[in-house]
C-alpha cells in the first residue's frame, strides 16, 4: 500500500515511543526518513514502513479527499 501523496505537504505529528515528545514534520519528510533522534530524550527512533502507513492513515482526515 503506497503512502498518500496528498499528505506530502501536510504537517504530521509522531510521538516518540520513548518519552512521548511530539515530532511535527511534513509528510514528505516522514516518507523518506527511516530513523531519527528524538529532540527531547535523544533516543534513536526507527520509522519502519508499517509505522509510516499507520501515521499516514491516522492523518488521512487532514486531506480534502
Helices and strands as residue ranges (DSSP letters): G 5-7, E 11-15, E 22-26, H 27-32, E 35-37, E 44-46, H 49-58, G 60-62
